[in-house]
Amino acid sequence: MSMAHPSAVVNSRQGFSLAQYLTCGRGIVWREALRFLHQRERFVSALVRPLVWLFIFAAGFRQSLGIAIIPPYETYIPYEVYIVPGLLAMIQLFNGMQSSLSMVYDRETGSMRTLLVSPFPRWFLLSSKLVAGTLVSILQVYAFLAIAWFWEVEPPLTGYFTVLPALVLSGLMFGALGMLLSSLIKQLENFAGIMNFVIFPMFFASSALYPLWQVQQASLPLFRICWLNPFTHAAELIRFALYGKLDPLSLAVVLGCTAVFMAGAIGAYDPARGLIALRRGPGGNG
């Protein structure tokens, strides 16, 4: 069987039409959607964690942790109303880590290699998978908001629409972070430790559970850590968007972190110069 000339391969890669890109992207998104539908426990577990915080933690600390009038709120609010944006960000963070777990699994089973040898650009393949994971996380977030509404957490009706762009941006950021981490994990067994090392420090050292002004009064070093934490800015972006407002600083941080994480993931998944190639070595099996 004759082999194609290298220039022909290059031309074929550059000659894809918009319809072909859309077909490829739709296939990746549909694959992630089917995986999500077949893993119902993933949907339930994504809701159990924030619901525990909302129903138990918030109820226990409602009287002892008062929330002053701070932007974007125009009046005093119950504690459970304050923590909801942070819980929405937590759902997306966990979903981003779950998506990266699936990438580690796909790499061990060989299906990731099949995807990455596609003639489509690697940045497009990874971006399509990132978009698919973000869509799944948004579905989980709105399911949680529907449950929280019965718990008297009722943002303005328009907030359910204005928060959507913030959810897309934060979902992309956490998904890109998970994708970058997946390139650093050699074996599936190591993933749980990495998740705990990343998820819980990001969640607790943020403004998800308490306003930053309270953290600043208690500990200035901890305040600086929380302020530098991308999770803080994702939670604040969602918080403001729920009330039809915009936090420009949080928007800039989320956009910047998304670009950095995604660029790192694309570079790491490049077999010519990425971290995966370095780990594989001359005689490795990937």
Phi and psi in degrees as a GROMACS rama.xvg file:
@    title "Ramachandran Plot"
@    xaxis  label "Phi"
@    yaxis  label "Psi"
@TYPE xy
-76.532  148.028  SER-2
-97.5852  143.842  MET-3
-71.9558  145.41  ALA-4
-67.2757  141.735  HIS-5
-53.8912  -37.3965  PRO-6
-64.8527  -31.16  SER-7
-67.1929  -36.8663  ALA-8
-64.1435  -44.5278  VAL-9
-60.8173  -43.3675  VAL-10
-64.4819  -37.0072  ASN-11
-65.9019  -34.0942  SER-12
-71.5573  -30.2912  ARG-13
-89.5869  -6.77663  GLN-14
-101.857  18.0746  GLY-15
-73.7037  139.469  PHE-16
-86.5161  168.565  SER-17
-61.2351  -38.9746  LEU-18
-62.0196  -37.8099  ALA-19
-68.548  -39.3501  GLN-20
-62.7397  -42.024  TYR-21
-65.5399  -38.0554  LEU-22
-64.3433  -44.1754  THR-23
-63.6875  -47.7084  CYS-24
-62.3207  -40.6099  GLY-25
-63.8446  -36.498  ARG-26
-65.1091  -40.7508  GLY-27
-67.3118  -43.2579  ILE-28
-63.8597  -42.3274  VAL-29
-64.7845  -36.7433  TRP-30
-62.7849  -43.4041  ARG-31
-67.3642  -36.7498  GLU-32
-65.1311  -42.4419  ALA-33
-64.4472  -39.9109  LEU-34
-62.1737  -40.7507  ARG-35
-66.4306  -41.4946  PHE-36
-66.3047  -33.4293  LEU-37
-81.4981  -13.1262  HIS-38
-112.404  71.2911  GLN-39
-63.6041  -29.7557  ARG-40
-64.7059  -25.7357  GLU-41
-65.6872  -39.7211  ARG-42
-66.7911  -43.3733  PHE-43
-65.7848  -45.5756  VAL-44
-64.7171  -31.5774  SER-45
-65.772  -27.6469  ALA-46
-93.1784  -27.9441  LEU-47
-62.5809  -46.8771  VAL-48
-57.5724  -55.2263  ARG-49
-66.9159  -30.8804  PRO-50
-68.0285  -34.8935  LEU-51
-61.4937  -44.7734  VAL-52
-63.0484  -40.529  TRP-53
-72.6377  -43.644  LEU-54
-83.2599  -33.7088  PHE-55
-104.612  -56.7813  ILE-56
-63.3352  -49.2014  PHE-57
-64.4334  -38.2256  ALA-58
-65.1105  -38.0058  ALA-59
-71.6364  -31.4744  GLY-60
-104.738  7.15559  PHE-61
-59.703  -41.912  ARG-62
-81.6119  -30.5181  GLN-63
-88.1396  -21.3479  SER-64
-113.344  89.7663  LEU-65
-81.1609  147.233  GLY-66
-112.138  120.85  ILE-67
-72.5141  172.257  ALA-68
-77.7831  105.845  ILE-69
-130.185  152.211  ILE-70
-59.4352  141.364  PRO-71
-91.9702  10.2022  PRO-72
-82.4129  144.446  TYR-73
-108.494  2.26437  GLU-74
-153.531  175.239  THR-75
-68.052  144.277  TYR-76
-130.017  151.998  ILE-77
-64.9853  156.218  PRO-78
-63.2411  -35.8697  TYR-79
-65.4211  -29.4916  GLU-80
-67.6272  -37.4829  VAL-81
-66.3045  -40.5978  TYR-82
-82.4542  -11.6163  ILE-83
-58.0506  -46.4638  VAL-84
-58.2025  -38.6522  PRO-85
-66.0321  -34.7132  GLY-86
-70.0841  -34.1044  LEU-87
-63.8476  -41.9139  LEU-88
-65.5392  -34.9731  ALA-89
-64.3542  -39.6893  MET-90
-58.353  -44.3818  ILE-91
-71.1152  -34.437  GLN-92
-64.8495  -45.8989  LEU-93
-63.6937  -38.0831  PHE-94
-66.5112  -38.3634  ASN-95
-62.1163  -37.9668  GLY-96
-71.3548  -36.004  MET-97
-64.5719  -39.2838  GLN-98
-63.8638  -39.1258  SER-99
-68.7913  -32.4311  SER-100
-61.4139  -41.7848  LEU-101
-64.7799  -30.8823  SER-102
-70.305  -38.3139  MET-103
-64.3074  -42.509  VAL-104
-62.9249  -44.0224  TYR-105
-63.2423  -34.1972  ASP-106
-69.2856  -37.4592  ARG-107
-71.256  -34.4358  GLU-108
-84.8141  -11.9276  THR-109
99.2735  -11.6816  GLY-110
-70.0101  -27.8225  SER-111
-64.6044  -39.1916  MET-112
-63.7319  -38.1961  ARG-113
-62.1912  -38.7591  THR-114
-68.0584  -44.0295  LEU-115
-75.2265  -17.8775  LEU-116
-87.5888  4.02266  VAL-117
-61.0427  147.344  SER-118
-68.1671  -10.9539  PRO-119
-70.2998  151.153  PHE-120
-58.1188  141.69  PRO-121
-63.99  -35.7625  ARG-122
-61.6406  -34.5562  TRP-123
-71.6675  -40.3116  PHE-124
-63.837  -46.1539  LEU-125
-68.4234  -38.1501  LEU-126
-65.3137  -38.2569  SER-127
-63.6263  -41.9402  SER-128
-66.0917  -36.4283  LYS-129
-64.7928  -43.8717  LEU-130
-62.7452  -40.0523  VAL-131
-62.8382  -45.0186  ALA-132
-63.6513  -36.4971  GLY-133
-66.4338  -40.4633  THR-134
-61.9425  -40.0333  LEU-135
-63.6204  -42.3759  VAL-136
-65.288  -35.1366  SER-137
-66.2859  -39.0073  ILE-138
-60.7929  -41.3883  LEU-139
-65.3035  -39.5093  GLN-140
-63.6171  -45.5609  VAL-141
-69.1481  -30.799  TYR-142
-64.0265  -40.4103  ALA-143
-66.6205  -40.9872  PHE-144
-62.1341  -36.0729  LEU-145
-64.6386  -40.7222  ALA-146
-69.2716  -41.9784  ILE-147
-63.5416  -27.4809  ALA-148
-61.3172  -35.8254  TRP-149
-73.3817  -12.9104  PHE-150
-97.3106  20.1777  TRP-151
62.6892  29.5277  GLU-152
-98.7938  96.2137  VAL-153
-125.556  88.4929  GLU-154
-67.5413  167.932  PRO-155
-54.8506  147.893  PRO-156
-57.2571  -37.9412  LEU-157
-66.2656  -21.7398  THR-158
-64.3897  -28.0529  GLY-159
-66.9657  -20.832  TYR-160
-97.0082  -41.9143  PHE-161
-69.4951  -20.6912  THR-162
-78.6409  -15.6508  VAL-163
-59.1482  -48.1586  LEU-164
-58.9954  -37.6996  PRO-165
-65.3184  -37.8937  ALA-166
-66.4316  -38.0057  LEU-167
-63.4178  -46.0115  VAL-168
-67.3211  -44.9155  LEU-169
-67.7986  -36.5774  SER-170
-63.951  -39.7865  GLY-171
-65.0259  -39.0339  LEU-172
-64.9356  -48.5687  MET-173
-68.0997  -35.8545  PHE-174
-65.4775  -40.5103  GLY-175
-65.8784  -37.3537  ALA-176
-62.8276  -45.8882  LEU-177
-62.6515  -38.1911  GLY-178
-64.2074  -39.7238  MET-179
-65.1618  -42.4239  LEU-180
-64.9795  -35.5147  LEU-181
-62.6022  -27.7387  SER-182
-74.8677  -16.271  SER-183
-96.0425  -12.6244  LEU-184
-92.2849  121.818  ILE-185
-79.71  -39.5937  LYS-186
-131.802  153.119  GLN-187
-62.2425  -32.3845  LEU-188
-66.0421  -22.9566  GLU-189
-84.544  -5.32467  ASN-190
-70.4702  -37.7719  PHE-191
-59.7793  -42.4145  ALA-192
-64.5921  -40.9333  GLY-193
-64.1489  -41.5719  ILE-194
-59.7009  -47.5842  MET-195
-65.8081  -33.3903  ASN-196
-71.8456  -25.5159  PHE-197
-100.284  -49.1067  VAL-198
-67.0333  -53.9426  ILE-199
-68.9216  -41.4059  PHE-200
-60.9255  -39.4036  PRO-201
-64.3569  -38.5854  MET-202
-73.3641  -47.1243  PHE-203
-75.5794  -34.5898  PHE-204
-90.6838  59.5187  ALA-205
-151.933  -175.51  SER-206
-92.4363  16.1225  SER-207
-67.2066  -37.6025  ALA-208
-105.793  -18.4717  LEU-209
-155.878  145.377  TYR-210
-62.9218  150.827  PRO-211
-65.866  -28.1172  LEU-212
-66.6141  -31.8661  TRP-213
-70.5822  -38.0633  GLN-214
-63.8995  -40.7946  VAL-215
-63.3481  -37.4434  GLN-216
-68.5225  -31.0374  GLN-217
-84.9446  -43.1835  ALA-218
-156.175  115.367  SER-219
-67.918  -41.9394  LEU-220
-60.8461  -40.6552  PRO-221
-65.7442  -36.5121  LEU-222
-60.8453  -41.4561  PHE-223
-66.2531  -38.3191  ARG-224
-63.7985  -45.1586  ILE-225
-62.8643  -38.7213  CYS-226
-68.1538  -32.0365  TRP-227
-83.9453  -10.0113  LEU-228
-74.9265  121.951  ASN-229
-58.9711  -29.6062  PRO-230
-61.086  -38.2314  PHE-231
-56.085  -46.9049  THR-232
-72.9924  -30.5935  HIS-233
-65.9879  -43.3604  ALA-234
-64.2331  -40.403  ALA-235
-70.4181  -36.1595  GLU-236
-61.186  -43.2409  LEU-237
-67.2647  -40.8882  ILE-238
-59.7524  -48.7287  ARG-239
-67.1166  -39.6489  PHE-240
-65.3485  -31.676  ALA-241
-61.6717  -22.6166  LEU-242
-113.727  23.2445  TYR-243
69.783  25.4764  GLY-244
-123.075  169.32  LYS-245
-129.907  133.99  LEU-246
-103.7  100.437  ASP-247
-58.8139  -38.9208  PRO-248
-63.4537  -46.4619  LEU-249
-63.3332  -38.3419  SER-250
-61.4548  -43.9733  LEU-251
-64.7826  -41.4534  ALA-252
-66.1264  -44.7675  VAL-253
-63.368  -43.8103  VAL-254
-63.5315  -43.699  LEU-255
-64.7239  -44.3724  GLY-256
-66.0329  -38.0648  CYS-257
-60.5362  -44.9018  THR-258
-63.4531  -42.3917  ALA-259
-66.8895  -47.7537  VAL-260
-62.7002  -42.1132  PHE-261
-68.7169  -40.965  MET-262
-62.4478  -40.1867  ALA-263
-64.7667  -39.9407  GLY-264
-66.8753  -42.83  ALA-265
-63.1907  -41.7723  ILE-266
-65.9085  -37.9313  GLY-267
-70.2287  -30.6866  ALA-268
-89.7013  6.85379  TYR-269
-80.6315  114.223  ASP-270
-64.8481  -17.7712  PRO-271
-80.581  -33.1193  ALA-272
-143.715  6.31767  ARG-273
-85.5362  176.442  GLY-274
-66.1924  -31.8132  LEU-275
-64.5361  -41.3236  ILE-276
-65.6291  -37.439  ALA-277
-67.157  -37.2511  LEU-278
-70.4655  -34.0979  ARG-279
-67.8106  -42.7044  ARG-280
74.4559  177.862  GLY-281
-61.8192  -38.1779  PRO-282
-115.81  16.114  GLY-283
-77.1022  170.864  GLY-284
-110.427  10.3669  ASN-285
